[in-house]
Amino acid sequence: MKQLKLIGIGLVALLVAACQPTIEQQSKGAALSTIEPYVKLSHPEWTKDAVIYQLNTRQFSEEGTFQAAMAQLPRLKALGVDIIWLMPIHPIGEVNRKGGLGSPYSVKDYFDVNPEFGSKADFKAFVAAAHELGLYVILDWVANHTAWDNVWVAQHPEWYLRDWKGDFRPTPWWDWSDIIELDYAQPALRQQMAKAMRYWVEEFGVDGYRADVAGFVPLDFWVAVRRELEQVKPVFMLAEFEGRDFHAEAFDATYGWTWGAAMHDIALGKKDTHQLYVYYSWNERFYPQQVMRLLGVSNHDQNSWEGTEFERFGDALPAAMVLSFVSEGIPMIYNGQEAGYDKRLEFFERDPIVWQQHQNGELYRQLIALKKAYRPLWNSAWGARMIPVHNSAERKVLSFVRQDSEQRVFAVFNLSNEPQQVSFDLHLHHGDYQDYFSQQQQLFDADTRLSIPAWGYRVFVNTAATQ
């Protein structure tokens, strides 16, 4: 009996084993049934409704110093911005220098500050003053290349790439003759670059980085650096590049270059709203909601080399400014925009901004207040997706809703040089609203038609719970 029982148990075991998936099959099944989040990093809590302000220290004040810039921090706080992005603060190379003062993107020493701007003590005071006001400071970091006379050139020439002649080389195909490229196949270079980035976070309280030409540096380096910095404090990382993979473990935000290009082409009459549909389609389906895309109508490169926002957008400028705040993305302002400064700033020389009151500054103040007051407009997954509201002039008029269970924002943009009168399909947008800018009440139902001038915009807000 015992033997028969053992045989029976054995047969049952064989039958059970035959019915069980192999280990390989189990792993495949687990891989298919387990959904791993694509974005594995956590954004700092203070970025949920943040607006970025790019500060060009050289041109920001008459003095062009950290101390002079620090004196204007209360004004920036009153404007409503949250993150101060400082262009590179390091000493600038003298060999092959461009212009009289050189490019701040030609770094001579990653562990020092440009004496043109002040001392390390001055910079530390700037960061402390910003923190006292509830502002955060990120540094522009140039990891792809250095100045020809960077301290590493003599100490570690093996850290640099060479051309076909065996000489140090600038980045190929560009006119960046004042810099030479680093070789990230060198582990010691990676360690020293990471050490430099950690230094400014640990010793000066910096809150993160904007990575210059981030895609020219291996992504695994940025992933490792992010982990290194997070050991010190939560940081915000912005990549000057466009692509989904940057967001998984390294960067909170990437550039929305294609959004800016689409808006520019529309402003010039070369494209219509379809170009934005393409952008927003990719933004929703190719990128996870947990990411941030940087949106703005100017920056240091565009202002100096392509033209001011007035030159590039013309009559479409106010609409472009508003769309950069109410569509999905983290908005930014380049210094001088709030003053309506219509000058291309010199890049290699002193060219101080002439500050003045301007209607664009008031518009930015209103837009920042709008973003902070309405959660659907917040950044990343804190905010809500854009839902298209189809209208009767879709090639000229862009309309969409962003909503949660308590708040709704309905935005309409006439992105053409002619007045439009439009009706809207379906009922997503129906309800009682207030025009955010005019404060007038507006009812939307199936019969509502909206008249909107050339390059006009309307932003309607509704705090009633959604149906």
C-alpha positions in Angstrom: 0.0 0.0 0.0 2.7 2.4 0.9 4.5 1.7 -2.4 1.3 2.1 -4.4 0.6 5.4 -2.5 4.1 6.6 -3.3 3.6 5.7 -7.0 0.2 7.5 -6.9 1.8 10.6 -5.4 4.5 10.4 -8.1 2.0 10.2 -10.9 0.1 13.2 -9.5 3.3 15.1 -9.2 4.1 14.3 -12.8 0.6 15.4 -13.9 0.9 18.6 -12.0 4.3 19.3 -13.4 3.1 18.7 -16.9 0.3 21.2 -16.4 2.6 23.9 -14.9 4.4 26.4 -17.2 8.1 26.2 -17.3 10.3 28.7 -15.5 10.8 30.5 -18.9 7.1 30.5 -19.5 6.4 31.9 -16.0 8.9 34.7 -16.5 7.4 35.6 -19.9 4.0 35.6 -18.4 5.2 37.8 -15.5 6.8 40.2 -17.9 3.5 40.5 -19.8 1.3 40.9 -16.7 3.6 43.2 -14.8 3.5 46.9 -15.8 6.6 48.8 -14.9 6.3 52.6 -14.8 8.4 54.1 -17.5 9.3 57.2 -15.4 11.1 55.9 -12.4 12.3 59.2 -10.9 10.3 61.4 -8.6 9.9 65.1 -9.4 10.5 67.5 -6.4 7.1 68.5 -4.9 8.0 72.2 -5.5 7.9 71.7 -9.3 4.2 70.8 -9.4 3.1 74.3 -10.6 6.6 75.8 -11.1 7.5 78.4 -13.7 11.1 78.8 -14.9 13.0 82.1 -15.3 16.2 82.0 -17.3 18.7 84.6 -15.9 21.6 85.8 -18.1 23.8 87.3 -15.3 26.0 89.2 -17.7 23.1 91.2 -19.1 20.6 91.1 -16.3 21.8 94.2 -14.5 23.9 97.2 -15.3 26.7 95.8 -13.1 26.3 92.2 -14.5 27.0 90.6 -11.1 25.5 88.1 -8.6 25.0 90.9 -6.1 23.1 93.1 -8.5 21.0 90.2 -9.7 20.2 89.3 -6.0 18.7 92.8 -5.5 16.1 91.9 -8.2 15.0 88.6 -6.7 12.1 90.1 -4.8 10.8 91.5 -8.1 11.0 88.0 -9.7 9.2 86.6 -6.6 6.4 89.1 -7.1 6.2 88.2 -10.8 5.5 84.6 -9.5 8.3 82.6 -11.0 9.7 79.7 -9.0 12.9 78.3 -10.5 15.8 80.6 -11.4 17.9 79.1 -14.1 21.3 80.8 -14.2 23.4 80.6 -17.3 26.9 79.1 -16.7 28.6 80.8 -13.8 32.1 79.4 -14.3 35.3 81.1 -15.5 35.5 81.4 -19.3 38.4 80.2 -21.4 40.7 82.7 -23.0 42.2 80.5 -25.8 40.2 80.9 -29.0 37.8 83.1 -27.1 34.9 84.6 -29.0 34.4 88.3 -28.7 35.7 90.4 -25.8 34.3 88.4 -22.9 33.7 85.0 -24.5 30.9 82.5 -24.3 29.8 81.3 -20.8 29.5 77.8 -22.4 33.3 77.7 -22.8 34.1 76.5 -19.3 37.7 76.9 -17.9 37.1 75.5 -14.4 34.1 73.7 -13.1 35.0 74.3 -9.5 35.2 78.1 -9.7 33.0 81.2 -10.6 33.6 83.8 -13.3 35.2 86.8 -11.6 33.1 88.9 -14.0 30.1 88.0 -11.9 31.7 88.1 -8.4 33.0 85.6 -5.9 32.0 82.3 -4.6 30.7 84.1 -1.5 28.6 86.3 -3.7 27.1 83.3 -5.4 26.4 81.5 -2.2 24.6 84.7 -0.9 22.6 84.7 -4.1 21.4 81.2 -3.6 20.6 81.8 0.1 18.6 84.9 -0.8 16.7 83.0 -3.4 15.9 80.2 -0.9 14.8 82.8 1.7 12.2 84.0 -0.8 11.0 80.5 -1.6 12.8 80.4 -5.0 14.9 77.6 -6.3 18.2 77.9 -8.3 19.4 75.6 -11.0 22.8 76.0 -12.8 23.4 75.7 -16.5 25.9 72.8 -16.8 28.1 72.3 -19.8 29.2 68.6 -19.7 29.8 68.0 -23.4 32.9 70.2 -23.8 35.3 72.6 -22.1 37.4 75.6 -23.0 40.7 74.9 -24.8 42.5 76.1 -21.6 40.3 74.2 -19.1 42.4 73.0 -16.1 41.8 69.4 -17.2 43.5 69.9 -20.6 47.0 69.9 -19.1 46.2 67.5 -16.2 44.2 64.9 -18.1 44.6 65.2 -21.9 43.3 61.7 -22.2 39.8 62.9 -21.2 39.4 64.6 -24.6 38.3 63.4 -28.0 40.7 63.8 -30.9 40.2 64.5 -34.6 41.6 62.5 -37.5 44.9 64.4 -37.0 45.1 63.5 -33.3 44.3 67.1 -32.2 41.7 68.2 -29.7 38.5 68.9 -31.6 35.4 71.2 -31.3 32.0 69.6 -31.8 31.9 68.5 -35.4 29.7 70.5 -37.9 29.2 73.4 -35.6 31.0 76.7 -35.3 31.9 76.1 -31.7 35.6 76.9 -32.2 36.1 78.1 -28.7 35.5 74.6 -27.1 36.9 71.1 -27.3 34.9 67.9 -26.7 35.2 65.5 -23.8 35.5 61.7 -24.1 32.9 59.9 -21.9 34.5 56.6 -22.5 36.9 57.7 -19.7 35.6 56.5 -16.3 37.8 59.0 -14.4 36.3 61.9 -16.4 32.8 60.7 -15.5 33.7 60.6 -11.8 35.3 64.0 -11.8 32.4 65.6 -13.7 29.9 64.1 -11.3 32.0 65.3 -8.4 31.9 68.8 -9.7 28.1 68.7 -10.1 27.7 67.4 -6.5 30.0 70.1 -5.2 27.6 73.0 -6.2 24.7 71.1 -4.7 26.4 70.2 -1.4 28.4 73.4 -0.8 26.2 76.1 -2.3 22.7 74.6 -2.1 22.0 74.5 -5.8 18.7 72.8 -6.6 19.5 71.1 -9.9 20.8 71.7 -13.4 19.9 72.6 -16.9 22.1 70.3 -19.0 23.5 72.0 -22.1 23.2 69.8 -25.3 22.3 66.9 -23.0 22.0 64.4 -25.8 25.6 64.8 -26.8 26.6 63.2 -23.5 25.8 59.5 -22.9 22.5 59.1 -21.1 23.8 56.6 -18.6 26.1 59.4 -17.3 23.0 61.5 -16.5 21.2 58.6 -14.9 24.2 58.0 -12.6 24.6 61.7 -11.8 20.9 62.0 -10.9 21.3 59.2 -8.4 24.4 60.8 -7.0 22.7 64.2 -6.5 19.6 62.7 -5.0 21.8 61.4 -2.2 22.2 65.1 -1.2 18.7 66.5 -1.8 15.8 66.3 -4.3 16.9 68.0 -7.5 15.3 69.3 -10.7 17.0 68.4 -13.9 16.2 70.0 -17.3 17.7 68.6 -20.5 18.4 70.8 -23.5 17.3 68.1 -25.8 14.1 66.5 -27.0 13.3 62.8 -26.5 11.4 60.4 -24.3 14.3 58.4 -22.9 15.8 61.3 -21.0 12.7 61.2 -18.7 12.9 57.6 -17.5 15.6 58.0 -14.8 17.6 61.2 -15.5 15.6 64.3 -16.3 12.4 65.9 -15.0 12.0 68.0 -18.1 13.2 68.2 -21.7 12.9 71.0 -24.3 9.7 71.3 -26.4 11.6 72.4 -29.5 9.0 71.1 -31.8 6.3 73.1 -30.1 8.3 76.3 -30.5 9.0 75.5 -34.2 5.3 74.8 -34.8 4.2 78.1 -33.3 6.9 80.0 -35.2 5.8 78.5 -38.5 2.2 79.3 -37.7 3.1 82.9 -36.8 4.9 83.3 -40.2 1.9 81.9 -42.0 3.8 78.8 -43.2 1.7 76.3 -41.2 -1.7 76.1 -39.6 -3.0 74.5 -36.4 -2.5 71.1 -37.8 1.2 71.5 -36.9 0.2 71.8 -33.3 -2.1 68.8 -33.5 1.0 66.8 -34.6 3.0 68.1 -31.6 0.2 67.5 -29.0 -0.5 64.0 -30.5 3.1 63.0 -29.9 3.1 64.7 -26.6 0.2 62.6 -25.4 1.0 59.2 -27.0 4.8 59.1 -27.2 5.6 60.8 -23.9 4.2 59.6 -20.5 2.1 62.1 -18.6 4.6 62.1 -15.8 7.1 64.2 -17.8 7.5 67.9 -18.3 8.2 69.6 -21.7 9.7 73.1 -21.6 7.6 75.7 -23.4 8.5 79.3 -24.1 8.8 81.9 -26.8 12.4 82.9 -26.2 15.7 81.9 -24.7 19.4 83.0 -24.8 20.1 81.2 -28.1 16.9 82.4 -29.9 17.2 85.9 -28.7 20.8 86.4 -29.7 20.9 84.4 -32.9 17.4 84.1 -34.3 15.7 87.2 -33.2 13.6 88.6 -30.3 10.2 87.2 -29.6 8.7 90.2 -31.4 10.7 89.5 -34.5 9.9 85.8 -34.5 6.2 85.9 -33.6 4.9 89.3 -34.6 1.2 89.7 -33.9 1.0 86.1 -32.8 3.2 86.7 -29.7 0.6 87.2 -27.0 -1.3 84.1 -28.1 2.0 82.1 -28.1 2.8 83.3 -24.6 -0.6 82.3 -23.3 -0.5 78.9 -25.0 2.9 78.2 -23.4 1.1 78.5 -20.0 -2.2 76.8 -20.5 -1.2 73.8 -22.6 0.7 70.9 -21.2 4.3 71.8 -20.3 6.5 73.7 -17.8 6.6 77.3 -19.0 9.7 79.5 -19.0 10.5 83.2 -19.3 13.8 84.6 -20.6 15.1 87.7 -18.8 13.9 90.9 -20.4 10.7 89.4 -21.7 8.7 90.8 -18.8 10.1 94.3 -19.8 9.0 93.8 -23.4 12.7 94.2 -24.3 12.9 94.2 -28.1 16.6 93.9 -28.5 18.9 91.0 -29.5 21.3 90.8 -26.5 25.0 90.6 -27.4 26.3 87.1 -26.5 30.0 87.7 -26.1 29.9 91.3 -24.7 28.2 93.3 -22.0 24.8 94.5 -23.1 22.6 95.2 -20.1 18.9 95.0 -20.3 17.0 98.3 -19.9 14.3 97.5 -17.5 10.8 99.1 -17.9 7.2 98.4 -17.2 5.5 96.6 -20.1 2.1 95.0 -20.9 3.9 91.7 -21.5 5.1 91.7 -17.9 1.6 92.1 -16.7 0.4 89.3 -19.0 3.1 87.0 -17.6 2.1 87.9 -14.0 -1.6 87.0 -14.9 -0.6 83.8 -16.6 1.5 82.6 -13.6 -1.3 83.4 -11.2 -3.7 81.5 -13.5 -1.4 78.4 -13.6 -1.1 78.3 -9.9 -4.8 78.8 -9.2 -6.0 76.0 -11.5 -4.7 72.5 -10.8 -5.5 71.2 -14.3 -2.8 73.5 -15.6 -0.1 72.1 -13.2 3.0 70.3 -14.5 3.4 66.6 -15.2 0.8 64.3 -13.7 -0.2 66.9 -11.1 -2.1 68.6 -14.0 -4.6 67.3 -16.5 -4.3 66.2 -20.1 -5.5 68.4 -22.9 -8.7 67.2 -24.5 -9.4 68.6 -27.9 -12.8 70.4 -28.4 -13.4 70.3 -32.1 -14.6 73.5 -33.7 -15.9 74.7 -37.1 -12.6 76.2 -38.1 -10.0 73.6 -37.0 -7.3 74.7 -39.4 -7.3 78.2 -37.9 -8.7 77.8 -34.3 -7.2 75.6 -31.6 -9.6 74.8 -28.7 -9.2 72.3 -25.8 -10.3 71.6 -22.2 -8.1 70.7 -19.2 -10.1 69.5 -16.2 -10.2 67.6 -13.0 -13.2 66.8 -10.7 -13.4 70.3 -9.4 -11.9 72.7 -12.0 -12.1 73.2 -15.7 -10.2 75.4 -18.1 -11.5 75.9 -21.7 -9.0 77.7 -24.0 -9.6 78.9 -27.5 -6.9 80.4 -29.8 -7.4 82.0 -33.2 -4.0 81.2 -34.8 -4.7 83.1 -38.0 -4.5 86.6 -39.3 -8.3 86.9 -39.8 -11.2 87.1 -37.3 -13.1 83.9 -36.8 -16.5 83.0 -35.6 -16.7 79.4 -34.5 -19.1 76.8 -33.0 -18.0 73.7 -31.1 -18.9 70.0 -31.3 -20.2 67.8 -28.6 -20.6 68.9 -25.0 -17.4 68.6 -23.1 -17.0 72.4 -22.8 -20.6 73.1 -21.9 -21.2 75.1 -18.7 -20.9 78.5 -17.1 -17.5 80.1 -17.1 -15.7 83.3 -16.4 -13.3 84.8 -18.9 -10.1 84.9 -17.0 -8.8 88.1 -18.5 -12.0 90.2 -18.9 -13.8 88.7 -15.8 -17.0 88.5 -17.9 -19.4 85.6 -17.6 -19.8 83.2 -20.5 -22.3 80.3 -21.0 -21.4 77.6 -23.4 -24.1 75.2 -24.8 -24.9 73.6 -28.1 -25.9 76.9 -29.7 -23.0 79.0 -28.6 -20.8 80.6 -31.2 -17.7 82.5 -30.3 -16.2 85.5 -32.2 -12.5 85.9 -31.8 -10.2 88.4 -33.5 -7.1 87.7 -35.5 -4.4 86.1 -33.3 -6.8 86.4 -30.4 -7.2 84.0 -27.4 -9.8 83.4 -24.8 -9.3 81.5 -21.6 -12.4 80.5 -19.7 -12.3 79.1 -16.1 -15.0 77.1 -14.3 -14.7 76.0 -10.7 -17.9 73.9 -10.7 -17.5 70.2 -10.4 -17.4 68.6 -13.9 -20.4 66.6 -15.0 
